[in-house]
Amino acid sequence: MEEWKIIKPSIPLPPNRASLGSDTLGNTLNQLSFQDIYTTVQEDGMRYFPRLTAEGDVEVCIIYEDIDSFGEQAEAEVYLDFSRHKDNWIAVLWVVTDPEDPLGYPLSFQITKGTDRYLAVRFLEQERIWVHYLADVEAGIMHLYSEAISFSDQETERAVELMLAAYRYDPTKEEADEMPETTIYGEKLELSRLREKGFSFYFDYRLMENRFGEEGARELVMSTIFRAFWMMRRHPNPQARKAKLLLWIGEKIGKNRADEETHLLVVTMTPQLLDVYQVVNLSELEANPLATTLMALTEYQYLEEETPLESGYIPIAGYENGTLVHIEWRETSLFRLDQAFADEYPHRHNPYRA
């Protein structure tokens, strides 16, 4: 038996889990029969995810905000692309209605974990993967449409290579990821880029730390960012592939969606790239791979338009023409942020002088 099939563990299957099919199509799902979907969407906040059936197969669920948001997706071309980051094997489901503005849904499997490894191996063993499109409606979650997708032997071979690389990942050894990477000091950034307006994604950092610990929370954010950059590098739109952006990190004490005071983590993308993704309003921001991946995290709270320099955030990474840029900060680098803030907001308290 091939090595990638041997590493599939035995896991308990959900014996009474109902299946999505022709009998549920066009109907609101029963909350008891499909409790796992309701829990994943309403409690975990996931909008797309793999689902294990009672037969041990893997399918994909994508949840739209409403029926209208689903729009013309039934006519879209759907295909899979594969990557990995450390011990995470990533299958990106691309839904393409407009070749220049596809939607990407990254499904990440941590191969060192038994359940994730089972799902990943089974994902490739199956002759086809069913994708179910659902929507939030007043009565619950409605099943709108389903389609089956498959991939060639060549695609499977490439996916297997990446899966085995994730399985063999050794954090003590230097690894070479697919995406080229470089490192610069912060003072190399042009002042004009530091003044740009962007989109800020707010997360309940207290919840993240409770679930993963401080180090695990930061690793979650950084691995999500990496997946988003990888998706931009493979994006069908050449403008997206050649985009140039910065990612800023900040922290605040503020309110979450439940109006409770908490510790917030802020990830800001500059510039907004409205022209690249043809974004007219914030509801269309899902065309941006970075937004898609960040907004899918359970702890995501809300989105704001703001200038990160004004709030004292720090740019930690960038993306330039397919390359991941790590940004390092030292005293001379921080002085550049100090200078940029003082020039832009001369009469305000300068957070970079603290």
Secondary structure, DSSP 8 states (H G I E B T S, - for coil): --HHHHT-------TT----STTTTTSB--TTTTHHHHIIIIIS--SEEEEE-TTS-EEEEEEESSHHHHTTGGG-EEEEEEEEETTEEEEEEEEESSTTS-EEEEEEEETTSHHHHHHHHHHHHSS-EEEEEEEEETTEEEEEEEEEE---HHHHHHHHHHHHHHHT--TTS----SS-EEEEEGGGS-HHHHT--EEEEEEEHHHHHHHHHHHHHHHHHHHHHHHHHHHHHT-SSHHHHT-EEEEEEEEEEEE-TTS-EEEEEEEEEES--HHHHT-SSGGGGGGSHHHHHHHTSTTEEEEEEE-HHHHT-EEEEEEETTEEEEEE--HHHHHHHHHHHHHHSTTS--GGG-
